Amino acid sequence: MLRLSSLLDHGKSHPKLLTAMPEIPNPHALASMLLTVVALYLFSRERLRLEISSIGLISLLAIGFSLFPYGDFRPTEFFAGFGHEALIAVSALMVMGQGLVQTAALEPVGRLLARFWNRQPFLSFMATLVVGAVLSAFVNNTPIVVLLLPILVSVCLRTNNSATKILMPMGFATLVGGMATTIGTSTNLLVVSVASDLGLPEFGMFDFVQPAAIAGAVAFVYLWLIAPRLLPERDIQLAGAAPRLFEARLRLTDQSPAVGKPLSDAIALCDGKLRTARIRRGEMLLMPLPGALLKAGDQLRVRDTRENLKLFEDTLKASLHSVNSGDNGNGLVSEQGQSLAEIAVVAGSRLDGANLRSARFLDQFQLVVLAVHRAGKEMMSFEDNIARVVLQPGDILLVQGAGTQIARLKRSTDFLVLDATADLPEPHKAKRALIIFVGVVACAASGLMPISVSATAGACLLLLTRCLNVGPAIRAINSSVFFIIVASLALGRALVETGATNYLTEVFLVATLGAEPLIVLGALMALLAVLTNVVSNNAAAVIGTPIAIGIANSLGQPPEPFVLAVLFGANMSFATPMAYQTNLLVMAAGNYRFLDFVRVGVPLTVIMLLTLTWALGRIYF
């Protein structure tokens, strides 16, 4: 069988005409491909943390190749990803992005856009899309989305427009912008690094700006003029009552008119709106049967909107039970002199991947969490309580406390307060952080030093100049992204070393037999676009890059456009809310549904596929 490594080492083209399926590869290659399928499945499971599945994958690879050696390959090489240049660069850039957020270095941009929105909303919408995309070409798009969300929500509330028309297009614009440079996303850095490891000349920071800009221009027109028409008008009213379903518990007091009466009477008192999932009585969990007699101290587990929860509290003379303190009864809160607020968990915050109890949220912020929402999904099993639920980016907490504490949250980079008055952090050292960031980009773009070196130096300068503290810097490195990059690099190494990528390349060529190279390139990009909306985009990119190079060499074509097809396809996280973390943030803030992403994201994916395929063909073929 043709070995991919020999193609890369000798730099030759080997056109092939395949009329039948290639021969079955060796057992190690088969095992690697099977493990790839298992890994992609595990990466798509929401209930299994990516860190666990990633470490498990690395362990299986190392143990398997130790027990069943393959040539001269050493199993310890699977751990090389922990020191890989791409991982260092991605981690350093995460810290750089956190520094810009912490110092509010992008605040002037936000204020300028807010002023324009008051004068020319239609043109300002387009300007917001462009600004979000341009910023995302250099900074991780999560802080960009966090910056723009409160601005756009505030504008919509003042002008009585529906925020659902603009929040999703804004989020997609940042994803489109992230395709333009090597540092736009972690996926870009991975593809460029893997291609370089396999013998290709390293891409410069702006080497693929041209096709990205061409496709981006078409995408912006769609997002500006067409996408808002495809989205429904929903009055999300983030400053007031929001139609989100929160998990909460109502504790019946001695004064409750429902005490001593069956559950059916409590439902009748609430005009039939009360829907109880469970009744907790001490350590017991009771089924919510209509005839179940209620007692003082019973906790009714309910799932409803914010206004209905308050209605049930008032009608039943019950108390919304704090989930911070568990079940000891000390979590009851008083409404007197306090305010309610909804806050979204942001990626990299102290609650990302943690629960309220372990994060000591009550002690840290003196705010009581009354309820929690996750995109309309059930969050608790039969016996769980909310305090033990592991939170994710995009989860929304309904909190109650003093106004000063809620104002403190607005100045925090850990949370996004979903109202019209979200304050931005004070930009004490914004200029210093901006100068450092511009220096990092300039050094990498000019070729003075690799991006991994310049970004690491920039992260150190942010710490030394106190633009960023150690705590936020450490939390900025997303653990799931960190481990999935290492696991993806290990899996890619196994596929290349065992010849599995050669086999997959030949299978792909058989499937596209007789097609023009441009059609094959478009099919490869479409395959990656499908994968990235189902599994991790980083995993899809690492697996797809060596296959792309093998396809190019087999067709006698330059490998660069095929590598870029993988890069662009793996960034098309438009069709599902789970495809990328900013989709979840936008989904929570805009009260979108799954089908809203399909309705807008699938046409955008088709537009990007067609435009990028044409652009790459014009530039490289």
C-alpha positions in Angstrom: 0.0 0.0 0.0 1.2 3.5 -0.8 2.6 5.1 2.3 1.7 8.7 3.0 5.1 9.4 4.7 7.0 8.5 1.5 4.8 10.9 -0.5 5.6 13.7 1.9 9.3 12.9 2.3 10.0 12.8 -1.4 7.6 15.6 -2.3 6.3 13.7 -5.4 2.8 13.4 -6.9 1.4 9.9 -7.4 -1.8 10.1 -9.5 -3.8 6.9 -9.0 -6.7 5.3 -10.7 -8.7 3.3 -8.2 -11.4 1.1 -9.5 -12.0 -1.1 -6.4 -11.8 -0.8 -2.7 -8.2 -0.9 -1.4 -6.9 -3.9 0.5 -7.7 -4.3 4.2 -5.1 -2.5 6.3 -3.0 -4.1 9.1 -4.6 -4.9 12.5 -3.0 -1.8 14.2 -4.6 0.5 11.5 -7.9 -1.2 11.9 -7.7 -0.8 15.7 -6.8 2.9 15.3 -9.8 3.5 13.0 -12.1 1.7 15.4 -10.8 3.8 18.3 -11.3 6.9 16.1 -15.0 6.0 15.7 -15.3 5.4 19.4 -13.5 8.6 20.3 -15.8 10.7 18.0 -18.8 9.1 19.6 -17.5 9.9 23.1 -16.7 13.5 22.1 -20.3 14.0 21.1 -21.8 12.8 24.4 -22.8 15.7 26.6 -22.9 13.7 29.8 -19.3 12.5 29.5 -16.8 15.2 30.1 -14.3 15.8 27.3 -11.4 15.7 29.7 -12.3 12.2 30.8 -12.8 10.8 27.3 -9.6 12.5 26.1 -7.4 11.1 28.9 -9.1 7.7 28.4 -8.3 7.8 24.7 -4.6 8.6 25.3 -4.4 5.8 27.9 -5.9 3.2 25.5 -3.5 4.2 22.8 -0.5 4.0 25.0 -1.5 0.7 26.6 -2.6 -0.9 23.4 0.7 -0.1 21.5 2.7 -1.2 24.6 1.0 -4.6 24.7 1.0 -5.0 20.9 4.1 -3.1 19.6 4.1 -1.7 16.1 7.5 -1.6 14.5 9.9 0.9 16.0 7.1 3.2 17.2 7.3 4.0 20.9 4.0 4.3 22.8 5.4 7.2 24.9 5.2 9.3 21.7 1.5 9.6 22.3 2.2 11.9 25.2 4.1 14.3 22.9 0.9 16.3 22.4 1.3 17.8 25.9 4.4 19.7 24.7 3.2 20.3 21.1 3.7 23.7 19.7 0.0 24.0 18.7 -1.1 23.3 22.3 1.3 25.9 23.7 0.1 28.5 21.2 -3.6 27.8 21.9 -3.2 28.0 25.7 -1.2 31.2 25.5 -3.7 32.8 23.2 -6.5 31.9 25.6 -4.6 33.8 28.3 -4.1 36.7 25.9 -7.8 36.8 25.2 -8.6 36.8 28.9 -6.3 39.7 29.4 -8.1 41.8 26.9 -11.4 41.0 28.6 -10.1 41.5 32.1 -8.7 45.0 31.2 -11.8 45.9 29.1 -9.4 46.7 26.3 -12.3 46.2 23.8 -14.7 48.5 25.7 -14.2 51.5 23.3 -15.3 49.3 20.4 -18.4 48.3 22.3 -19.3 51.9 23.2 -18.7 53.1 19.6 -21.0 50.4 18.3 -23.7 51.3 20.9 -23.7 54.9 19.8 -24.0 54.0 16.1 -26.9 51.7 16.9 -28.9 54.6 18.3 -28.5 56.5 15.0 -28.5 53.9 12.2 -29.7 50.5 13.4 -29.8 48.9 9.9 -26.2 49.9 9.0 -25.0 49.4 12.5 -26.1 45.8 12.4 -23.8 45.2 9.4 -21.0 47.1 11.2 -21.4 44.9 14.2 -21.1 41.8 12.1 -17.9 43.1 10.4 -16.4 44.3 13.7 -17.2 40.9 15.4 -15.6 39.0 12.5 -12.5 41.2 12.4 -11.9 41.0 16.1 -12.4 37.2 16.0 -9.7 36.8 13.4 -7.2 37.7 16.2 -9.0 36.9 19.5 -11.0 33.9 20.6 -14.6 34.7 19.7 -16.0 33.9 23.1 -15.0 37.2 24.7 -16.2 39.0 21.6 -19.6 37.4 21.9 -19.6 38.2 25.7 -18.8 41.9 24.8 -21.5 42.3 22.1 -24.4 40.4 23.8 -25.3 43.0 26.4 -24.9 45.8 23.9 -27.2 44.2 21.3 -29.8 43.2 24.0 -29.8 46.7 25.4 -30.4 48.3 22.0 -33.2 45.9 21.3 -34.9 46.6 24.6 -34.7 50.4 24.0 -36.0 50.2 20.4 -38.6 47.5 21.0 -37.0 45.2 18.5 -36.6 41.4 18.8 -33.1 40.4 19.9 -33.6 37.0 18.3 -33.2 38.6 14.9 -29.6 39.7 15.5 -28.0 37.6 18.3 -27.5 34.4 16.2 -26.2 36.3 13.1 -23.7 38.1 15.3 -22.5 34.8 16.8 -22.1 33.2 13.4 -20.2 36.3 12.1 -17.6 35.7 14.8 -17.2 32.1 13.7 -16.8 33.2 10.1 -14.1 35.8 11.1 -12.2 33.2 13.0 -11.4 31.3 9.8 -9.3 34.1 8.4 -6.0 33.7 10.2 -3.8 31.0 11.8 -4.6 32.4 15.3 -8.4 32.9 14.7 -9.3 29.6 16.4 -7.6 26.6 18.0 -8.7 24.6 15.0 -6.7 26.7 12.6 -3.6 26.4 14.7 -4.0 22.6 14.9 -4.4 22.2 11.2 -1.4 24.4 10.4 0.8 22.7 12.9 -0.2 19.1 11.9 0.4 20.0 8.2 3.8 21.4 9.1 4.6 18.2 11.1 3.8 16.2 8.0 6.2 18.1 5.8 4.3 21.0 4.3 5.7 24.6 4.4 4.1 26.3 7.4 1.2 28.7 6.6 1.8 32.3 7.5 -0.7 34.2 9.6 -2.5 35.8 6.7 -1.9 33.2 4.0 -5.5 32.2 3.6 -7.1 35.6 4.3 -8.1 35.9 0.6 -10.5 32.9 0.3 -11.8 33.5 3.9 -12.6 37.2 3.0 -14.3 36.2 -0.2 -16.6 33.7 1.5 -17.0 36.0 4.5 -18.3 38.8 2.3 -21.0 36.5 0.9 -21.8 35.2 4.4 -22.1 38.7 5.8 -24.7 39.6 3.2 -26.7 36.5 4.1 -26.4 37.2 7.9 -27.3 40.9 7.4 -30.2 40.6 5.0 -31.6 37.1 5.0 -30.9 35.3 8.3 -33.0 37.8 10.4 -36.0 37.0 8.1 -35.5 33.3 8.9 -35.6 33.7 12.6 -38.9 34.1 14.6 -39.8 37.2 16.6 -39.6 36.3 20.2 -40.0 38.8 23.0 -37.1 37.6 25.2 -37.2 40.7 27.4 -34.0 40.0 29.2 -34.4 43.0 31.5 -37.6 41.5 32.9 -39.3 38.2 32.7 -37.7 35.7 30.4 -39.5 32.7 28.9 -36.8 30.3 30.1 -37.6 27.2 32.1 -35.7 27.1 35.4 -35.2 24.1 37.7 -36.1 25.2 41.3 -37.5 24.0 44.6 -40.4 25.5 46.6 -40.3 25.0 50.3 -43.7 25.0 52.0 -43.8 27.1 55.2 -46.2 26.6 58.2 -48.3 29.4 56.8 -48.8 27.8 53.4 -52.5 27.3 52.5 -51.4 24.0 50.9 -50.2 22.4 54.1 -52.4 19.4 55.1 -54.1 19.4 51.7 -53.5 17.1 48.7 -51.2 18.2 45.9 -54.3 18.7 43.6 -55.4 21.6 45.9 -52.0 23.3 45.6 -52.3 23.0 41.8 -55.8 24.5 41.9 -54.5 27.4 44.0 -51.9 28.1 41.3 -54.6 28.1 38.5 -53.5 24.8 37.3 -50.0 26.0 36.3 -48.1 24.2 39.0 -46.3 21.1 37.6 -44.3 19.2 40.3 -41.7 16.7 39.3 -40.8 15.4 42.8 -41.7 16.1 46.4 -38.8 15.9 48.8 -39.6 15.3 52.5 -36.5 15.1 54.5 -34.4 12.4 53.0 -37.4 10.9 51.1 -38.5 11.5 47.6 -42.2 11.2 46.9 -44.0 10.8 43.7 -46.2 13.9 42.9 -49.5 12.1 42.9 -52.6 14.3 43.0 -53.7 12.8 46.3 -50.3 13.2 48.1 -50.9 15.1 51.3 -48.4 18.1 51.7 -46.7 18.9 54.9 -44.7 22.0 56.2 -41.1 21.7 55.1 -41.9 19.7 51.9 -39.9 20.9 48.9 -41.7 20.8 45.6 -39.3 20.4 42.7 -40.7 22.5 39.8 -39.6 23.6 36.4 -41.1 26.8 35.0 -40.6 30.3 34.0 -39.2 33.0 36.3 -42.5 34.8 36.7 -44.4 31.6 37.4 -41.9 30.6 40.0 -42.5 33.9 41.8 -46.2 33.4 41.4 -46.1 30.0 43.0 -44.0 31.4 45.8 -46.5 34.1 46.6 -49.7 32.0 46.1 -48.5 29.1 48.3 -46.7 31.3 50.8 -43.7 29.2 50.1 -40.0 30.1 49.7 -37.8 29.5 46.8 -35.1 27.3 48.2 -31.5 28.2 47.8 -29.5 25.5 45.9 -26.2 26.8 47.4 -26.7 25.3 50.8 -28.1 21.9 49.8 -30.9 20.5 52.0 -30.1 21.7 55.4 -32.8 24.3 55.4 -30.5 27.3 55.7 -30.9 28.3 52.2 -34.2 30.3 52.6 -33.9 33.8 51.4 -35.9 36.9 52.0 -37.0 39.1 49.1 -36.9 42.3 51.2 -34.4 44.8 49.8 -33.1 42.3 47.3 -33.1 41.9 43.5 -33.4 39.1 41.1 -31.0 38.7 38.2 -30.2 36.1 35.5 -26.6 35.4 34.8 -25.0 33.1 32.2 -22.0 31.0 32.9 -19.1 32.0 30.6 -16.4 29.5 29.3 -13.3 29.6 31.5 -15.2 31.0 34.5 -14.9 29.4 38.0 -18.2 27.7 37.4 -17.3 26.2 34.1 -17.0 22.5 34.8 -17.8 22.9 38.5 -20.9 22.8 40.7 -22.2 25.5 43.0 -21.2 23.7 46.1 -17.5 23.1 45.2 -17.2 26.6 43.7 -18.5 28.1 47.0 -20.6 30.5 45.0 -22.6 31.8 48.0 -19.5 32.6 50.0 -17.8 34.3 47.1 -20.6 36.5 45.9 -23.2 36.6 48.7 -25.9 35.7 46.1 -28.4 32.9 46.5 -29.0 30.7 43.4 -32.8 30.1 43.2 -33.0 28.1 40.0 -31.0 27.1 36.9 -31.7 26.7 33.2 -29.9 24.9 30.4 -31.4 25.4 27.0 -34.8 24.0 28.0 -33.3 20.6 29.1 -33.8 18.5 32.2 -30.8 18.9 34.3 -31.4 16.7 37.4 -31.8 12.9 37.7 -34.2 11.4 40.2 -32.1 12.0 43.3 -29.9 14.9 42.3 -30.2 18.5 43.5 -29.1 21.6 41.6 -26.1 22.3 43.9 -24.4 19.1 42.6 -25.1 19.7 38.8 -21.9 20.3 36.9 -22.4 23.6 35.1 -21.5 24.4 31.5 -21.0 27.5 29.4 -24.4 29.0 28.5 -26.2 27.7 31.7 -28.3 30.5 33.2 -28.6 30.9 37.0 -31.5 32.8 38.6 -29.9 34.6 41.5 -31.2 36.8 44.3 -29.3 39.2 46.5 -28.3 42.8 47.2 -28.1 45.1 44.2 -24.5 45.9 45.1 -23.6 42.2 44.7 -25.3 41.9 41.4 -23.5 45.0 40.2 -20.3 43.3 41.3 -21.2 40.4 39.0 -21.5 42.8 36.1 -17.9 43.8 36.5 -16.8 40.2 36.7 -15.4 38.4 33.6 -16.8 35.1 35.0 -20.4 35.8 34.2 -22.7 37.6 31.8 -25.6 39.4 33.5 -28.5 39.2 31.1 -30.1 42.6 31.5 -30.0 45.9 29.7 -27.6 47.6 32.1 -24.7 45.2 32.1 -21.6 47.2 33.2 -18.3 46.6 31.5 -15.1 46.3 33.5 -13.1 49.4 34.2 -10.3 49.7 31.6 -7.4 50.5 34.0 -4.7 48.9 31.9 -6.5 48.5 28.6 -3.8 50.4 26.5 -1.0 48.3 28.0 -2.9 45.0 27.2 -3.6 46.2 23.7 0.0 47.1 23.0 1.1 43.7 24.2 -1.4 42.0 22.0 -0.6 44.0 18.9 3.1 43.2 19.5 2.3 39.5 19.7 0.4 39.6 16.4 3.1 41.7 14.7 5.9 39.4 15.8 4.1 36.4 14.5 2.9 38.0 11.2 6.3 39.3 10.3 8.0 36.0 10.9 10.2 37.4 13.6 9.1 34.5 15.9 6.6 31.7 15.9 3.1 32.4 17.3 3.7 29.9 20.1 6.7 31.9 21.2 5.2 35.4 20.8 1.9 34.4 22.4 3.7 32.8 25.4 5.9 35.9 25.8 2.7 38.1 25.6 1.0 36.0 28.3 4.0 36.5 30.5 4.0 40.2 29.9 0.3 40.4 30.9 1.1 38.8 34.2 4.3 40.8 34.8 2.5 44.1 34.1 -0.5 43.0 36.3 -2.9 43.3 33.4 -4.0 39.8 34.4 -3.8 37.9 37.7 -2.7 34.3 37.9 -6.1 33.0 38.8 -8.0 34.3 35.8 -5.0 33.3 33.6 -5.2 29.7 34.7 -9.0 29.6 34.4 -8.7 31.0 30.9 -7.1 27.8 29.7 -10.2 25.7 28.9 -9.4 22.2 30.2 -11.7 20.5 27.7 -10.0 22.2 24.8 -6.6 21.5 26.3 -7.1 17.7 26.7 -9.0 17.2 23.5 -6.1 18.8 21.5 -3.7 16.4 23.1 -6.0 13.4 22.5 -6.6 14.4 18.9 -2.9 14.7 18.2 -2.3 11.3 19.7 -5.1 9.8 17.6 -3.8 11.5 14.5 -0.4 10.1 15.2 -1.7 6.6 15.4 -3.6 6.9 12.2 -0.6 8.1 10.3 1.9 5.7 11.7 -0.2 2.6 11.1 -1.2 3.6 7.6 -4.8 4.1 8.4 -4.8 7.5 6.8 -3.6 5.9 3.6 -6.5 3.5 3.7 -9.1 6.3 4.4 -7.6 8.4 1.6 -8.1 5.6 -0.9 -11.6 4.9 0.3 -12.4 8.6 -0.1 -10.9 8.5 -3.6 -13.0 5.5 -4.6 -16.1 7.3 -3.3 -15.3 10.3 -5.5 -14.0 8.3 -8.4 -14.1 10.2 -11.7 -14.8 13.6 -10.1 -12.8 16.7 -10.8 -10.2 17.7 -8.2 -12.4 20.7 -7.3 -15.4 18.5 -6.6 -13.2 16.2 -4.5 -12.0 19.2 -2.5 -15.6 20.4 -2.0 -16.7 16.9 -0.9 -13.8 16.8 1.7 -14.8 20.2 3.1 -18.5 19.1 3.3 -17.5 16.0 5.2 -15.5 18.0 7.7 -18.5 20.5 8.0 -20.8 17.6 8.9 -18.3 16.1 11.4 -17.7 19.5 13.2 -21.4 19.9 14.0 -21.6 16.5 15.5 -18.2 15.9 17.2 -15.3 18.1 18.3 -14.0 20.4 15.6 -10.4 20.0 16.8 -10.6 16.2 16.6 -12.1 16.3 13.1 -9.4 18.7 12.0 -6.5 16.6 13.3 -7.9 13.5 11.7 -8.7 15.2 8.4 -5.4 16.9 7.8 -3.2 13.9 6.9 -6.1 12.5 4.8 -6.3 15.7 2.9 -2.6 15.7 2.1 -2.9 12.0 1.0 -5.8 12.9 -1.3 -3.9 15.8 -2.9 -0.8 13.7 -3.6 -2.9 10.9 -5.0 -4.6 13.3 -7.4 -1.3 15.1 -8.3 -2.6 18.4 -6.9 -1.1 20.9 -4.5 -1.8 19.9 -0.9 -2.5 23.5 0.4 -6.1 23.9 -0.9 -7.0 20.4 0.5 -5.5 21.3 3.9 -7.5 24.6 3.8 -10.6 22.6 2.9 -10.2 20.7 6.2 -9.5 24.0 8.1 -12.5 25.8 6.7 -14.8 22.8 7.0 -13.9 22.1 10.6 -14.8 25.8 11.4 -18.3 25.6 10.0 -20.0 25.1 13.4 -23.3 26.6 12.3 -25.9 23.9 12.2 -26.3 22.9 15.8 -26.1 24.7 19.1 -23.7 22.1 20.6 -21.1 22.6 17.8 -19.4 25.5 19.5 -19.5 27.1 23.0 -20.5 30.5 21.7 -23.6 28.9 20.0 -24.7 27.9 23.5 -24.1 31.4 24.9 -26.2 32.9 22.1 -28.8 30.2 22.4 -29.3 31.0 26.1 -29.4 34.8 25.7 -31.7 34.7 22.7 -34.0 31.8 23.9 -33.3 30.0 20.6 -34.4 26.5 19.9 -32.5 23.7 18.1 -34.4 24.1 14.9 -33.5 27.8 14.8 -29.9 26.9 14.4 -30.7 24.4 11.7 -32.9 26.9 9.8 -30.2 29.5 9.7 -27.0 27.5 10.0 -27.6 24.9 7.2 -28.0 27.5 4.5 -25.0 29.4 5.8 -23.0 26.2 5.7 -24.0 25.6 2.1 -23.1 29.2 1.1 -19.7 28.9 2.7 -19.0 25.5 1.1 -19.8 26.7 -2.4 -18.0 30.0 -2.1 -14.9 28.6 -0.4 -14.7 25.7 -2.9 -14.9 28.2 -5.8 -12.3 30.5 -4.2 -9.8 27.8 -3.4 -10.2 26.5 -7.0 -9.5 30.0 -8.5 -6.5 30.5 -6.3 -4.8 27.1 -6.3 -6.0 25.2 -9.4 
